[in-house]
């Protein structure tokens, strides 16, 4: 009896120290859930994402632009700005053209499709501003000498464009409001709010303009 009790507490201690392992959560499973479903259980989905170790579904060993699109969607929906920006930076260094993001299709969820269709515009805004500031996606790495920085800044500018399929996604019939957790800012109530994202407004989605710029 004492041995059984001791074993039970050893198990509880191990779970508290190291966490219960769930291999299914280590890999993404896509397409991701509906926006309203994620918003209704935001903490639950954010916690699930914290267990993820791999950027592609199980059995797939290379990243793809579509996977990046799904990951950015997930971080936007759970309101995790840092991880969302990390994904933007990863996309920048992957050097995929934004226009190469394939059409994920509606797959029976018009709301998810609408949100996904807004994300390439964020990438275009972020990347093209960096290009205007003299940065280039062709640079070998982020740490350059001043001379190298000036050489790259003098090179031709290559601007990003959205993939054509995004324009074909219709606006939602019912407005989707994605709340934010930014301190000192009340929740947005209309598209007239200067903090509302113009890219999402096109699809009748009200959300504060995401922080899309990184160093």
C-alpha positions as CSV (number, residue, x, y, z in Angstrom):
1,X,0.0,0.0,0.0
2,X,2.8,2.4,1.0
3,X,4.7,1.5,-2.2
4,X,1.6,2.2,-4.4
5,X,1.1,5.6,-2.7
6,X,4.8,6.5,-3.1
7,X,4.6,5.5,-6.8
8,X,1.5,7.7,-7.3
9,X,3.2,10.7,-5.8
10,X,6.4,10.1,-7.9
11,X,4.2,10.2,-11.0
12,X,2.5,13.4,-10.0
13,X,5.9,15.0,-9.2
14,X,7.2,14.0,-12.6
15,X,4.2,15.4,-14.4
16,X,4.5,18.7,-12.6
17,X,8.2,19.0,-13.2
18,X,8.4,17.8,-16.8
19,X,4.9,18.0,-18.0
20,X,2.8,15.2,-19.5
21,X,4.0,14.5,-23.0
22,X,1.5,14.5,-25.8
23,X,3.1,13.5,-29.1
24,X,0.0,14.5,-31.1
25,X,0.4,18.1,-30.0
26,X,4.1,18.2,-31.1
27,X,3.0,18.2,-34.8
28,X,0.5,20.7,-36.4
29,X,-2.7,19.3,-37.8
30,X,-4.2,21.5,-40.5
31,X,-6.3,23.2,-41.6
32,X,-6.6,25.0,-38.3
33,X,-9.9,25.5,-36.5
34,X,-12.5,28.1,-37.3
35,X,-11.8,31.7,-36.0
36,X,-14.8,31.9,-33.7
37,X,-13.9,28.4,-32.3
38,X,-10.4,29.6,-31.4
39,X,-11.7,32.9,-29.9
40,X,-14.2,31.0,-27.8
41,X,-11.4,29.0,-26.2
42,X,-8.4,31.1,-26.8
43,X,-6.4,30.1,-23.7
44,X,-7.0,26.4,-24.6
45,X,-5.6,26.8,-28.1
46,X,-2.7,28.9,-27.0
47,X,-1.7,26.2,-24.5
48,X,-2.0,23.6,-27.2
49,X,0.3,25.6,-29.4
50,X,2.9,25.8,-26.6
51,X,3.4,22.0,-27.0
52,X,4.3,22.2,-30.6
53,X,7.8,21.3,-31.6
54,X,7.6,20.9,-35.4
55,X,6.6,23.3,-38.1
56,X,5.2,20.7,-40.5
57,X,2.7,17.9,-40.1
58,X,4.1,14.5,-39.0
59,X,5.9,12.7,-41.8
60,X,6.7,15.9,-43.7
61,X,10.3,17.2,-43.3
62,X,10.3,20.5,-45.3
63,X,8.5,23.7,-44.5
64,X,6.2,25.3,-47.1
65,X,4.6,28.7,-47.6
66,X,1.2,27.3,-46.9
67,X,2.3,25.9,-43.6
68,X,3.7,29.4,-42.7
69,X,0.4,30.9,-43.6
70,X,-1.4,28.5,-41.2
71,X,1.0,29.2,-38.4
72,X,0.7,33.0,-38.7
73,X,-3.1,32.5,-38.7
74,X,-2.9,30.5,-35.5
75,X,-0.7,33.1,-33.7
76,X,-3.0,35.9,-34.8
77,X,-6.1,34.1,-33.5
78,X,-4.6,33.3,-30.1
79,X,-3.2,36.9,-29.9
80,X,0.5,36.0,-29.5
81,X,2.3,38.9,-31.1
82,X,5.9,37.7,-30.5
83,X,5.4,34.3,-32.1
84,X,3.5,35.9,-35.0
85,X,6.4,38.3,-35.7
86,X,8.8,35.4,-35.4
87,X,6.9,33.7,-38.2
88,X,7.1,36.8,-40.3
89,X,10.9,36.9,-39.8
90,X,11.2,33.2,-40.7
91,X,9.2,33.8,-43.9
92,X,11.5,36.7,-44.8
93,X,14.6,34.5,-44.4
94,X,13.0,31.6,-46.2
95,X,13.0,33.9,-49.2
96,X,9.7,32.6,-50.6
97,X,7.9,35.2,-52.7
98,X,4.7,36.2,-50.9
99,X,2.9,35.7,-54.2
100,X,3.9,32.0,-54.0
101,X,1.6,31.3,-51.1
102,X,-0.9,28.8,-52.6
103,X,-4.6,29.1,-52.3
104,X,-5.7,27.1,-49.2
105,X,-9.3,26.9,-50.5
106,X,-12.3,27.5,-48.4
107,X,-12.6,23.9,-47.3
108,X,-16.1,24.5,-45.9
109,X,-15.1,27.4,-43.6
110,X,-15.6,30.9,-45.2
111,X,-14.4,32.7,-42.0
112,X,-11.1,30.9,-41.8
113,X,-10.6,31.4,-45.5
114,X,-11.3,35.2,-45.2
115,X,-8.7,35.5,-42.3
116,X,-6.1,33.5,-44.2
117,X,-6.6,35.7,-47.3
118,X,-5.7,38.9,-45.3
119,X,-2.4,37.6,-44.1
120,X,-0.4,37.9,-47.3
121,X,-1.1,41.6,-47.2
122,X,0.6,41.9,-43.8
123,X,3.7,40.2,-45.2
124,X,3.7,42.5,-48.2
125,X,3.4,45.6,-45.9
126,X,6.1,44.4,-43.6
127,X,8.6,43.2,-46.3
128,X,8.2,46.2,-48.6
129,X,8.8,48.7,-45.9
130,X,12.0,46.8,-45.0
131,X,13.0,46.9,-48.7
132,X,12.4,50.7,-48.8
133,X,14.6,51.0,-45.8
134,X,17.5,49.4,-47.6
135,X,17.2,45.8,-46.5
136,X,17.1,42.9,-49.0
137,X,15.8,39.4,-48.7
138,X,18.8,38.3,-50.7
139,X,21.2,39.2,-47.9
140,X,23.1,36.2,-46.7
141,X,22.4,36.9,-43.0
142,X,21.3,39.7,-40.7
143,X,24.7,40.7,-39.4
144,X,26.5,42.8,-41.9
145,X,29.3,45.3,-41.9
146,X,28.4,48.9,-42.6
147,X,30.0,48.6,-46.0
148,X,28.0,45.5,-46.8
149,X,24.8,47.2,-45.6
150,X,25.4,50.1,-47.9
151,X,26.1,47.8,-50.9
152,X,22.9,45.9,-50.4
153,X,20.9,49.1,-49.9
154,X,22.2,50.3,-53.3
155,X,21.1,47.2,-55.0
156,X,17.8,47.0,-57.0
157,X,14.6,46.8,-55.0
158,X,12.4,43.8,-55.3
159,X,8.9,44.4,-53.9
160,X,6.5,41.7,-52.8
161,X,3.0,41.3,-54.1
162,X,0.0,39.4,-52.8
163,X,-1.0,36.1,-54.5
164,X,-3.9,36.6,-56.9
165,X,-6.3,34.3,-55.0
166,X,-6.6,36.7,-52.1
167,X,-8.6,39.2,-54.2
168,X,-11.1,36.4,-55.1
169,X,-12.0,35.7,-51.5
170,X,-15.3,37.5,-50.8
171,X,-15.9,39.6,-47.7
172,X,-17.8,38.0,-44.9
173,X,-21.5,38.6,-44.8
174,X,-21.3,38.9,-41.0
175,X,-18.6,41.0,-39.4
176,X,-15.9,39.0,-37.6
177,X,-14.4,40.8,-34.6
178,X,-11.0,39.6,-33.4
179,X,-10.3,41.2,-30.0
180,X,-6.9,42.2,-28.8
181,X,-5.1,42.2,-25.4
182,X,-3.0,45.4,-25.9
183,X,-2.9,47.4,-22.7
184,X,-4.1,51.0,-22.7
185,X,-6.2,50.4,-25.8
186,X,-10.0,49.8,-25.6
187,X,-11.5,47.2,-27.9
188,X,-12.2,48.3,-31.4
189,X,-15.9,49.0,-32.1
190,X,-15.8,50.0,-35.8
191,X,-13.7,50.2,-38.9
192,X,-13.5,53.9,-38.4
193,X,-11.0,53.3,-35.5
194,X,-7.6,54.4,-36.8
195,X,-6.1,51.3,-35.2
196,X,-8.3,49.0,-37.3
197,X,-6.4,46.9,-39.9
198,X,-7.1,48.0,-43.5
199,X,-6.1,44.6,-44.9
200,X,-8.7,42.8,-42.7
201,X,-11.3,45.5,-43.3
202,X,-11.6,44.4,-46.9
203,X,-12.9,41.1,-45.8
204,X,-15.3,42.6,-43.1
205,X,-12.9,41.5,-40.3
206,X,-12.4,44.0,-37.4
207,X,-9.0,43.6,-35.8
208,X,-6.3,45.9,-34.5
209,X,-3.5,46.3,-37.0
210,X,-1.0,43.5,-36.0
211,X,2.6,44.4,-35.1
212,X,4.2,43.2,-38.3
213,X,7.7,44.8,-38.1
214,X,10.8,43.1,-36.8
215,X,14.5,43.9,-36.5
